[in-house]
Amino acid sequence: MSGSSRPTVGVAVLALSAIVDMSWVVQVWSGAVASSDAPPVAVLVVFTLVGAVTLATARRALRGHRTAAWVMVGSRVLSALLIDLPAYLLGAPVQVDVIVSVVILLTVLGIWWASPLLSQAGASRAATRAAV
């Protein structure tokens, strides 16, 4: 993966994990997830808010805005630590554990790939690419 495409792929993967988090609301409302397996409403609200923060900062991060990149990464870490990991501890069903595992893997890979945007030099290169 070239140096210029790595942050783009990272931001795309983080955005995808945000969409997966936000999709829980749709899954619960449509009945795709049984009501006994569904997270509480407060957790669904947090899923949606954290996912929205990630999506709202993705474009600015790609354009070289370091604060947006840090907020995006922080929202994904918050999602993994406070929302996804407790699913293992609370005895979620197997299908939920599988989805959570995929989201955690996407989060780790996305942060790794988007990490150049967190430095001043990487953000400057992204800003230069965005201006062209």
SVG drawing of the C-alpha trace seen along z (x, -y; Angstrom):
<svg xmlns="http://www.w3.org/2000/svg" viewBox="-39 -23 45 41">
<polyline fill="none" stroke="black" stroke-width="0.4" points="0.0,0.0 1.5,-3.3 2.1,-6.0 -0.6,-8.3 -3.4,-5.6 -2.7,-4.3 -4.5,-7.1 -7.3,-7.1 -7.9,-3.4 -7.6,-3.9 -10.2,-6.6 -12.5,-4.5 -12.1,-1.5 -12.9,-3.7 -15.9,-5.1 -17.1,-1.5 -16.8,-0.5 -18.8,-3.6 -21.5,-2.6 -21.5,1.0 -22.0,-0.5 -24.8,-2.8 -26.5,0.1 -27.4,1.7 -30.2,-0.8 -31.7,0.3 -31.1,4.0 -33.0,3.7 -35.9,1.6 -36.3,3.9 -36.3,7.0 -33.1,8.5 -31.8,8.8 -34.0,10.5 -35.2,8.2 -33.6,10.4 -30.2,10.0 -30.6,6.3 -28.5,3.8 -30.3,1.4 -31.6,-1.9 -29.0,-4.0 -26.3,-1.9 -27.9,-2.3 -27.9,-6.0 -24.2,-6.0 -23.5,-3.7 -25.3,-6.3 -23.6,-9.4 -20.1,-7.9 -20.6,-6.7 -21.9,-10.1 -18.8,-11.8 -16.5,-9.4 -18.4,-10.1 -18.5,-13.8 -14.7,-14.1 -13.6,-11.7 -13.6,-14.1 -11.7,-16.8 -9.2,-14.3 -8.5,-13.3 -8.0,-16.9 -5.2,-17.2 -7.0,-18.5 -5.1,-16.9 -7.8,-17.7 -10.4,-15.9 -8.1,-12.9 -7.6,-12.7 -11.3,-13.1 -12.1,-10.4 -9.5,-8.0 -10.7,-8.8 -14.3,-8.1 -13.4,-4.7 -11.3,-3.9 -14.2,-5.0 -16.5,-2.7 -14.2,0.3 -13.5,-0.2 -16.8,-1.3 -19.3,0.4 -17.7,3.3 -15.5,4.9 -18.3,5.1 -20.3,7.3 -17.8,10.0 -18.0,9.5 -21.8,9.4 -22.3,12.7 -23.6,11.5 -24.8,14.1 -22.3,15.7 -23.4,13.7 -23.0,10.4 -19.6,11.5 -18.6,12.2 -19.8,8.7 -18.0,7.1 -14.8,8.9 -14.9,7.8 -15.5,4.2 -12.6,4.3 -10.4,5.7 -11.5,3.0 -10.8,0.3 -7.3,1.5 -6.5,1.8 -8.1,-1.6 -6.2,-3.4 -2.9,-1.8 -3.6,-2.9 -4.8,-6.3 -2.0,-7.0 0.0,-9.2 -2.8,-11.8 -2.1,-12.2 1.3,-13.6 2.1,-17.2 4.0,-15.9 1.3,-13.4 -1.4,-16.0 0.6,-18.4 1.0,-15.8 -2.7,-15.1 -3.5,-18.8 -1.2,-19.2 -2.9,-16.2 -6.3,-17.6 -5.4,-21.0 -4.3,-19.5"/>
</svg>
